[in-house]
Amino acid sequence: MSASTAPLRLEETARAEGCTRMEWTTDRDNPEAQKFYQALGATPGENEIFYRLATS
């Protein structure tokens, strides 16, 4: 499987398993990751807020 077909394969698997969406998270200061996700057709969420609790 090539890097260009991996996201399509992931989407096919997600659909087959009954998933209705896939989500990824990146830091705001990581434009390369943002470009990558947008190239896959993903759009940034407008309403989501991610919380993290550090354990160390």
Backbone torsions as a table, in degrees:
resi	resn	phi	psi	omega
1	MET	NA	130.7	179.8
2	SER	-88.1	164.5	179.5
3	ALA	-62.1	-29.6	-178.5
4	SER	-77.1	-24.2	-180.0
5	THR	-98.2	-12.8	-178.5
6	ALA	-58.5	-45.5	179.0
7	PRO	-62.0	-36.8	178.3
8	LEU	-65.5	-41.3	178.3
9	ARG	-64.2	-40.1	177.8
10	LEU	-62.4	-42.9	178.4
11	GLU	-63.4	-43.2	178.2
12	GLU	-59.7	-44.5	179.5
13	THR	-64.0	-43.3	179.7
14	ALA	-61.0	-45.2	178.5
15	ARG	-61.9	-43.5	-179.5
16	ALA	-62.7	-29.4	180.0
17	GLU	-88.8	1.2	177.0
18	GLY	88.6	11.4	177.7
19	CYS	-73.6	142.6	179.8
20	THR	-104.8	-8.2	176.0
21	ARG	-162.9	161.7	173.3
22	MET	-124.9	141.6	179.9
23	GLU	-128.8	145.3	175.0
24	TRP	-129.8	156.1	178.3
25	THR	-125.6	138.4	173.7
26	THR	-142.5	158.3	176.0
27	ASP	-71.5	151.2	178.9
28	ARG	-62.3	-27.4	-177.8
29	ASP	-95.9	29.3	177.6
30	ASN	-123.8	74.8	-175.9
31	PRO	-64.0	-28.5	179.4
32	GLU	-65.3	-42.3	177.4
33	ALA	-65.3	-40.8	178.8
34	GLN	-61.3	-42.8	177.6
35	LYS	-62.7	-41.0	179.6
36	PHE	-60.2	-50.1	-178.7
37	TYR	-64.9	-39.0	178.5
38	GLN	-66.2	-34.6	177.1
39	ALA	-65.3	-25.0	176.2
40	LEU	-78.9	-10.1	-178.2
41	GLY	100.7	2.2	178.5
42	ALA	-75.9	150.1	177.0
43	THR	-119.9	147.5	179.0
44	PRO	-66.1	140.2	177.1
45	GLY	-72.9	146.1	179.4
46	GLU	-103.3	-23.9	-172.9
47	ASN	-110.0	-8.2	-175.1
48	GLU	-84.2	140.6	171.4
49	ILE	-128.3	124.3	-179.8
50	PHE	-98.5	132.7	178.1
51	TYR	-112.4	147.4	179.8
52	ARG	-136.6	136.9	175.8
53	LEU	-114.8	112.7	179.8
54	ALA	-76.2	139.1	-178.9
55	THR	-105.9	3.1	179.0
56	SER	-130.8	NA	NA
